[in-house]
Amino acid sequence: MKRLLLFIGLVIATISCKAQDKPQNIEKIPPFKILKQDSTWFSASNLKKGKPVMIIYFSPDCSHCQHLMYELKPKMKELRNTQVVMVTFTEYSMLKMIKDFCKTFDLAKYPNFTVGTEAHTYLVQRYYQVRTTPYIAVYDRNGKLVRAFEKSPAIDTLMAAVKKG
């Protein structure tokens, strides 16, 4: 009887561990709140209704993230109708890294780009279960997921997903 109870306990523990690994439903935009480089807050409720959204989870010092931005630079006109929200986990005390990133890629010229940190909350990171950066999720004008990329996609693949939005 003890062995049976031990076996049932192990089965339940295994199932509950697997349930935690299950990807969350990412069909909707996460309820994020980020601190922008100008020290103001921006959240999902600030997004304009009826416009597509691209969320990029990144790190300012990530070479893959920087490469993505270099590839996006010539496509900025095509993104002008898409709200791009770039979220990082950089600590609040390190806003200078975010400012430098924005300056490097001249993001102040693009009002549709919002860049900030969720810092230690990790809400967005957990929502998407981000393991590597950049992580990109593209949503249509109704806020429904078009496509998510766990790694930096080919720029043409990304732009095709954006056009579907």
C-alpha positions in Angstrom: 0.0 0.0 0.0 2.9 2.4 0.8 4.5 1.7 -2.5 1.2 2.4 -4.3 0.8 5.8 -2.4 4.4 6.6 -3.2 3.9 5.8 -6.9 0.7 7.9 -7.1 2.5 10.8 -5.3 5.3 10.7 -7.9 2.9 10.6 -10.8 1.0 13.7 -9.4 4.3 15.5 -8.8 5.5 14.8 -12.3 2.2 16.0 -13.8 2.2 19.2 -11.8 5.8 19.9 -12.9 4.9 19.3 -16.6 1.9 21.6 -16.2 4.2 24.4 -15.2 6.4 23.9 -18.3 3.3 24.2 -20.5 3.5 27.4 -22.6 1.0 30.0 -21.6 -1.7 31.1 -24.0 0.0 34.0 -25.8 -2.9 34.8 -28.1 -3.4 38.1 -26.4 -1.0 41.0 -25.7 0.4 40.6 -22.2 -0.6 43.2 -19.5 2.9 44.7 -19.4 4.1 47.8 -17.6 7.5 49.2 -18.5 9.6 52.1 -17.5 10.8 54.1 -20.5 14.2 55.7 -20.8 12.6 59.1 -20.0 11.5 57.6 -16.6 7.8 57.5 -17.6 5.6 54.4 -17.5 4.0 52.8 -20.5 1.6 49.8 -20.3 -0.6 47.7 -22.5 -3.5 50.1 -21.8 -1.5 52.9 -23.6 -1.5 51.0 -26.9 -3.7 52.6 -29.6 -6.7 50.5 -30.5 -7.0 49.2 -34.0 -3.3 49.2 -34.7 -1.0 46.2 -35.0 1.6 45.6 -32.3 5.0 44.0 -32.3 6.5 43.2 -29.0 10.3 42.6 -28.9 11.8 41.2 -25.8 15.5 42.1 -25.9 18.6 42.9 -24.1 20.5 46.1 -24.9 23.8 44.3 -24.9 22.6 41.3 -26.9 24.4 41.0 -30.2 21.5 39.1 -31.8 19.2 42.0 -30.7 21.5 44.6 -32.1 21.7 42.6 -35.4 17.9 42.5 -35.6 17.8 46.3 -35.2 20.4 46.8 -37.9 18.2 44.7 -40.2 15.1 46.5 -39.2 16.6 49.9 -39.9 15.9 49.9 -43.6 12.3 48.6 -43.0 11.3 51.4 -40.6 8.9 53.0 -43.1 7.1 49.7 -43.5 6.7 49.6 -39.7 5.3 53.1 -39.3 1.7 51.8 -38.8 2.8 49.1 -36.3 3.2 49.9 -32.6 6.6 48.4 -31.7 7.1 47.8 -27.9 10.7 46.8 -27.0 10.8 45.3 -23.5 14.0 44.4 -21.6 14.8 43.1 -18.1 17.5 45.6 -17.5 17.4 47.0 -13.9 15.8 50.5 -13.4 19.2 51.7 -12.2 20.7 50.9 -15.6 18.4 53.0 -17.8 21.5 54.4 -19.4 22.0 51.1 -21.3 18.5 51.5 -22.7 19.2 55.2 -23.6 22.4 54.2 -25.4 20.6 51.5 -27.3 17.9 53.9 -28.4 20.6 56.5 -29.4 22.6 53.9 -31.4 19.5 52.9 -33.4 18.1 56.5 -33.6 14.8 55.3 -32.2 13.7 58.8 -31.2 13.0 59.4 -34.9 10.3 56.7 -34.8 7.3 57.6 -32.6 5.8 54.1 -33.1 8.7 52.6 -31.1 8.4 52.4 -27.3 11.4 51.1 -25.4 11.6 50.3 -21.7 12.3 47.8 -18.9 10.1 45.6 -16.9 13.1 45.1 -14.6 12.7 42.6 -11.9 8.9 41.9 -12.5 9.7 39.5 -15.4 6.0 39.5 -16.3 6.6 39.6 -20.1 9.5 37.2 -19.8 7.3 34.7 -18.0 4.3 35.3 -20.2 6.2 34.3 -23.3 8.6 31.9 -21.4 11.5 33.7 -23.1 14.7 31.7 -23.1 16.7 33.7 -25.6 16.6 37.2 -26.9 15.3 38.6 -29.1 11.9 37.1 -28.7 9.3 38.7 -31.0 5.5 38.5 -31.0 3.4 40.1 -33.7 -0.3 40.9 -33.1 -2.9 42.1 -35.5 -5.0 45.3 -35.2 -7.5 43.3 -33.0 -4.8 42.3 -30.6 -4.7 38.6 -31.7 -1.4 36.8 -32.2 -0.2 36.6 -35.8 3.1 34.9 -35.1 5.7 34.5 -32.4 9.4 34.0 -32.9 11.6 32.4 -30.2 14.7 33.4 -32.1 15.5 36.3 -34.4 13.8 35.4 -37.7 14.8 36.3 -41.2 13.8 39.9 -41.7 11.5 39.0 -44.7 9.7 36.4 -42.5 9.2 39.0 -39.8 8.0 41.6 -42.2 5.5 39.1 -43.7 4.1 38.5 -40.3 3.8 42.3 -39.7 2.0 42.8 -43.0 -0.6 40.2 -41.9 -1.3 42.4 -38.9 
